[in-house]
Amino acid sequence: MIIDNIENAEYYYGLGEKFKKGFEFLKNNDLSKFENGKYEIDGQNLFVSIQDYNSKPENEGKFEAHKKYADIQFIIKGTEKLGYGNVKNFKATTNYDSENDIVFLEGHGQFAQAKENTFLIFMPQDAHMPCIAVENPAYVKKAVVKVKI
């Protein structure tokens, strides 16, 4: 897991051309004006999902992981906590859903707080629990860039 501010995105271009294109999309668009939905950058190799919601208490969250995609989760508006840990330290609670590239997990992780203009990178080995309230549930708008590995 990596956490940083979008102004430092160039430091992560070395992760590959798809990561570079994903970060450039985040930096070069006013995402606050985007409607919720999926926007293709490079077909199924690289796309972004815009979503807004009210964050939730930690006890309502679920850890998840992906095998085909890495996530760049970018906070457009608001603040939230995100849990993380190595998938090897978690137990699957569902079978892996290859169509949606997700498995849900149980276990204990650490938490990072993300505010506006913060991004987190979750690779396939990173279990993560998004959408968690810092104190009380609050409005969050987020972009999740899906980078095919």
PALOPA-530636 format. One record per residue (C-alpha): residue in one letter; x, y, z. Coordinates in nm, 4 decimals, padded with zeros to 6 digits. Example, Ala and Ser with C-alpha at 12.3 -4.5 7.8 and 13.67 -1.06 7.14 Angstrom:
r/east/north/up
A/01.2300/-00.4500/00.7800
S/01.3670/-00.1060/00.7140
This chain:
r/east/north/up
M/00.0000/00.0000/00.0000
I/00.1186/00.3490/-00.0874
I/-00.0354/00.6749/00.0350
D/00.0629/01.0179/-00.0972
N/-00.0660/01.3495/-00.2323
I/-00.1545/01.3810/-00.6004
E/00.1108/01.6539/-00.6403
N/00.3694/01.3758/-00.5976
A/00.2154/01.1407/-00.8550
E/00.5134/01.1659/-01.0913
Y/00.7226/00.9690/-00.8427
Y/00.5021/00.6664/-00.9162
Y/00.5105/00.6806/-01.2971
G/00.7838/00.4166/-01.2801
L/00.5211/00.1613/-01.1800
G/00.4330/00.1446/-01.5492
E/00.2672/00.3258/-01.8370
K/-00.0849/00.2385/-01.7175
F/-00.0152/00.3901/-01.3756
K/00.1255/00.7005/-01.5449
K/-00.1867/00.7385/-01.7614
G/-00.4091/00.6837/-01.4582
F/-00.2336/00.9520/-01.2570
E/-00.2403/01.1919/-01.5520
F/-00.6167/01.1390/-01.5780
L/-00.6563/01.2223/-01.2075
K/-00.4397/01.5326/-01.2359
N/-00.5724/01.6685/-01.5669
N/-00.9483/01.6469/-01.5051
D/-01.1796/01.8335/-01.2683
L/-01.3200/01.5176/-01.1135
S/-01.5518/01.7126/-00.8840
K/-01.7679/01.7754/-01.1926
F/-01.7843/01.4106/-01.3020
E/-02.1060/01.2172/-01.2491
N/-02.0884/00.8791/-01.0774
G/-02.0008/00.6044/-01.3206
K/-01.7297/00.4246/-01.5130
Y/-01.5001/00.6119/-01.7523
E/-01.2632/00.4197/-01.9776
I/-00.9099/00.5507/-02.0174
D/-00.7732/00.2477/-02.2071
G/-01.0629/00.0042/-02.2340
Q/-01.0564/-00.2708/-01.9721
N/-00.6828/-00.2197/-01.9168
L/-00.7355/00.1115/-01.7396
F/-01.0566/00.2778/-01.6272
V/-01.1885/00.4938/-01.3462
S/-01.5008/00.4642/-01.1360
I/-01.6382/00.7856/-00.9846
Q/-01.8491/00.7348/-00.6732
D/-01.9908/00.9316/-00.3866
Y/-02.1310/00.8038/-00.0589
N/-02.1449/00.8623/00.3132
S/-01.8581/00.6924/00.4942
K/-01.9554/00.4228/00.7434
P/-01.8475/00.2944/01.0845
E/-01.5562/00.0515/01.0840
N/-01.7755/-00.2347/01.2087
E/-01.9786/-00.2084/00.8855
G/-01.6712/-00.2284/00.6614
K/-01.5316/-00.5312/00.4813
F/-01.1792/-00.6064/00.3723
E/-01.1464/-00.6921/00.0044
A/-00.8745/-00.7782/-00.2436
H/-00.8334/-00.8066/-00.6201
K/-00.6227/-01.0327/-00.8414
K/-00.6473/-00.8731/-01.1883
Y/-00.6353/-00.5028/-01.1005
A/-00.4510/-00.2625/-00.8759
D/-00.6502/00.0293/-00.7336
I/-00.5520/00.3933/-00.7202
Q/-00.8108/00.5334/-00.4799
F/-00.8189/00.9136/-00.4964
I/-01.0206/01.1326/-00.2599
I/-01.1913/01.4128/-00.4535
K/-01.3967/01.5533/-00.1633
G/-01.4144/01.4645/00.2051
T/-01.2037/01.2461/00.4308
E/-01.2125/00.8756/00.5067
K/-01.0143/00.5979/00.6721
L/-00.9008/00.2989/00.4713
G/-00.7859/-00.0271/00.6219
Y/-00.4993/-00.2255/00.4722
G/-00.2860/-00.5328/00.5269
N/-00.1196/-00.8188/00.3420
V/-00.3758/-01.0687/00.2069
K/-00.1653/-01.3528/00.3493
N/-00.2754/-01.2375/00.6959
F/-00.6492/-01.2567/00.6126
K/-00.9013/-01.5348/00.5605
A/-01.1414/-01.5335/00.2646
T/-01.5083/-01.5113/00.3602
T/-01.6285/-01.5506/00.0005
N/-01.5030/-01.7323/-00.3053
Y/-01.3071/-01.5176/-00.5475
D/-01.5469/-01.3612/-00.8009
S/-01.3408/-01.3511/-01.1228
E/-01.6045/-01.1531/-01.3156
N/-01.5943/-00.8674/-01.0628
D/-01.2327/-00.9339/-00.9562
I/-01.3062/-00.9350/-00.5847
V/-01.2813/-01.1519/-00.2783
F/-01.3982/-01.0447/00.0670
L/-01.1787/-01.1164/00.3659
E/-01.1739/-01.1128/00.7427
G/-00.8830/-01.0179/00.9598
H/-00.7177/-00.7216/01.1217
G/-00.5284/-00.4479/00.9456
Q/-00.3964/-00.1025/00.9996
F/-00.5737/00.2184/00.8972
A/-00.4664/00.5276/00.7095
Q/-00.6579/00.8519/00.6863
A/-00.7040/01.0073/00.3435
K/-00.8238/01.3614/00.2757
E/-00.8875/01.5555/-00.0438
N/-00.6115/01.5176/-00.3051
T/-00.4741/01.2067/-00.1325
F/-00.4365/00.8804/-00.3216
L/-00.3704/00.5272/-00.2066
I/-00.2376/00.2473/-00.4252
F/-00.3539/-00.1034/-00.3409
M/-00.1783/-00.3830/-00.5294
P/-00.3160/-00.7402/-00.5504
Q/-00.1298/-00.8405/-00.2319
D/-00.2997/-00.5566/-00.0393
A/-00.6240/-00.6316/00.1400
H/-00.8124/-00.3067/00.1864
M/-01.1232/-00.1743/00.3559
P/-01.2471/00.1505/00.1948
C/-01.5238/00.3965/00.2862
I/-01.4686/00.4105/00.6641
A/-01.5674/00.7172/00.8663
V/-01.2915/00.9047/01.0460
E/-01.5228/00.9899/01.3381
N/-01.8799/01.0207/01.2146
P/-02.0192/00.9218/00.8741
A/-01.9628/01.2032/00.6250
Y/-01.9868/01.2738/00.2529
V/-01.6995/01.1471/00.0351
K/-01.6477/01.1670/-00.3398
K/-01.3794/00.9351/-00.4731
A/-01.2232/00.8165/-00.7974
V/-01.1002/00.4572/-00.8135
V/-00.8639/00.3959/-01.1032
K/-00.8469/00.0276/-01.1930
V/-00.5077/-00.0670/-01.3398
K/-00.4923/-00.4100/-01.5035
I/-00.1889/-00.6016/-01.3788
